[in-house]
Amino acid sequence: MGQQANIVAFDGAASPVSHTFTGVGVTTRSGGLPGNVVSEISAKWREVTASTLPENAQARYTQTLTFFKNGTSKKVCSVEVPVMESISGQNAAGYTAAPAVAYTDRVEAVEWSSPRSAEATKRIATQLLINILGNVSTTVPAVVAGPAMDLLQRNIQVT
């Protein structure tokens, strides 16, 4: 299996900031899975922002591909952005609490596809969703590259 490439993406802030996600591993599971699941592969990336932040406080990107007994596949791409508590100083005893995650915002894109789905129709559906989410009302060339495109548009096999 090849090495996971870093993923670089800009956020939606007023002054966009570039975020680099570093691959942290790929897991595969097959046999004995719950329900009608035949196999599953999941790849994870994490933004390493500062050595002082715990892992659960750093942004994460995950891609998961699940195959079902009836041939249907489910592809999920998700981004999680933890938000830290604001520490306003120390208590009366002079103790300052360690930073902690207050909550995590999560956004997912999910594709369900039939074994009969064509790459072209999955590409069209994906591009329509991207354009709708981005409020794009003009013609945009079809996306042919990117960290999630192979997972979303092709049935990558788990071995």
C-alpha positions as CSV (number, residue, x, y, z in Angstrom):
1,M,0.0,0.0,0.0
2,G,1.3,3.5,-0.9
3,Q,2.1,6.2,1.5
4,Q,-0.8,8.7,2.4
5,A,-0.1,12.1,0.8
6,N,-0.7,15.2,2.8
7,I,-3.9,17.1,2.1
8,V,-3.9,20.9,2.0
9,A,-7.1,22.8,2.1
10,F,-8.2,26.4,2.8
11,D,-10.9,27.1,5.4
12,G,-13.9,29.3,4.9
13,A,-12.6,32.2,7.2
14,A,-12.8,35.8,6.0
15,S,-9.1,35.7,5.6
16,P,-8.6,32.0,4.4
17,V,-6.0,30.0,6.2
18,S,-4.3,26.9,4.7
19,H,-4.6,23.7,6.7
20,T,-2.3,20.7,6.1
21,F,-3.6,17.2,7.1
22,T,-1.0,14.5,7.5
23,G,-1.9,10.8,7.0
24,V,-2.2,8.8,10.2
25,G,-3.2,5.4,8.9
26,V,-5.5,3.1,6.9
27,T,-7.5,0.4,8.5
28,T,-9.4,-2.5,6.8
29,R,-12.0,-4.8,8.2
30,S,-13.7,-7.8,6.7
31,G,-15.7,-10.8,7.9
32,G,-17.8,-10.8,11.0
33,L,-18.9,-7.2,10.6
34,P,-22.3,-6.1,11.9
35,G,-25.4,-6.2,9.6
36,N,-25.0,-6.6,5.9
37,V,-21.4,-5.2,5.8
38,V,-18.9,-7.3,3.9
39,S,-15.8,-5.1,4.2
40,E,-14.7,-1.6,5.1
41,I,-11.7,0.5,4.6
42,S,-11.0,3.8,6.4
43,A,-8.2,6.3,5.9
44,K,-7.5,9.1,8.4
45,W,-5.6,12.3,8.3
46,R,-4.9,14.8,11.2
47,E,-3.9,18.4,11.2
48,V,-0.8,18.7,13.4
49,T,-1.1,22.3,14.5
50,A,0.9,22.5,17.7
51,S,2.7,20.0,19.9
52,T,0.9,21.5,22.9
53,L,-2.5,20.4,21.7
54,P,-3.7,16.9,22.4
55,E,-4.6,14.7,19.4
56,N,-8.3,14.9,20.0
57,A,-8.1,18.8,19.8
58,Q,-6.7,18.8,16.2
59,A,-8.8,18.8,13.1
60,R,-9.3,15.5,11.4
61,Y,-10.3,14.2,7.9
62,T,-11.6,10.7,7.3
63,Q,-12.6,8.7,4.3
64,T,-14.5,5.4,4.7
65,L,-15.7,3.0,2.1
66,T,-18.1,0.2,3.1
67,F,-19.3,-2.7,0.9
68,F,-22.6,-4.4,1.6
69,K,-23.7,-8.0,0.7
70,N,-26.1,-6.7,-1.9
71,G,-23.3,-5.0,-3.8
72,T,-24.2,-1.5,-2.7
73,S,-21.3,0.7,-1.5
74,K,-21.3,3.6,0.9
75,K,-18.6,6.3,0.8
76,V,-18.2,8.8,3.6
77,C,-15.8,11.8,3.7
78,S,-15.9,13.8,6.9
79,V,-14.1,16.7,8.5
80,E,-14.1,17.2,12.3
81,V,-13.0,20.5,13.8
82,P,-12.6,20.5,17.6
83,V,-13.2,23.8,19.4
84,M,-11.3,24.4,22.6
85,E,-12.7,25.8,25.8
86,S,-11.7,29.4,26.6
87,I,-9.6,29.5,29.7
88,S,-10.1,32.8,31.5
89,G,-7.4,32.5,34.1
90,Q,-6.7,30.8,37.4
91,N,-8.9,30.0,40.3
92,A,-8.5,31.4,43.9
93,A,-5.9,28.7,44.6
94,G,-3.8,29.8,41.6
95,Y,-4.7,26.7,39.5
96,T,-5.2,27.1,35.8
97,A,-7.1,24.3,34.1
98,A,-5.5,22.5,31.2
99,P,-7.1,23.3,27.8
100,A,-9.9,20.9,26.9
101,V,-12.1,20.3,23.9
102,A,-15.5,22.0,24.4
103,Y,-17.2,20.4,21.3
104,T,-16.5,19.2,17.8
105,D,-18.1,20.4,14.6
106,R,-18.4,17.7,12.0
107,V,-19.4,17.8,8.3
108,E,-19.9,14.8,6.1
109,A,-20.5,14.0,2.5
110,V,-22.1,10.5,1.9
111,E,-22.5,8.7,-1.3
112,W,-24.6,5.5,-1.8
113,S,-24.1,3.8,-5.1
114,S,-25.2,0.7,-6.8
115,P,-22.8,-1.8,-8.4
116,R,-24.4,-0.7,-11.7
117,S,-23.4,3.0,-11.1
118,A,-21.1,4.5,-13.7
119,E,-18.2,6.7,-12.8
120,A,-19.6,9.5,-15.0
121,T,-22.9,9.6,-13.2
122,K,-21.2,9.6,-9.8
123,R,-18.9,12.4,-11.0
124,I,-21.9,14.5,-12.1
125,A,-23.7,13.9,-8.7
126,T,-20.6,14.8,-6.8
127,Q,-20.0,18.0,-8.8
128,L,-23.6,19.1,-8.4
129,L,-23.3,18.7,-4.6
130,I,-20.0,20.6,-4.5
131,N,-21.5,23.4,-6.6
132,I,-24.6,23.6,-4.6
133,L,-22.7,23.7,-1.3
134,G,-20.3,26.3,-2.7
135,N,-23.2,28.4,-4.1
136,V,-21.6,28.1,-7.6
137,S,-24.2,29.0,-10.3
138,T,-21.8,29.1,-13.2
139,T,-20.3,26.3,-15.3
140,V,-17.5,24.6,-13.4
141,P,-15.3,21.9,-15.1
142,A,-15.8,18.5,-13.7
143,V,-13.4,17.6,-10.9
144,V,-11.0,14.9,-11.9
145,A,-8.5,15.0,-9.1
146,G,-8.4,15.5,-5.4
147,P,-8.1,13.5,-2.2
148,A,-11.6,12.2,-2.1
149,M,-12.4,11.8,-5.8
150,D,-11.1,8.3,-6.3
151,L,-13.0,7.1,-3.2
152,L,-16.2,8.9,-4.2
153,Q,-16.2,8.0,-7.9
154,R,-14.7,4.5,-8.1
155,N,-15.4,1.4,-6.2
156,I,-12.0,0.9,-4.6
157,Q,-11.7,-2.8,-3.6
158,V,-10.6,-3.9,-0.1
159,T,-8.1,-6.7,-0.2
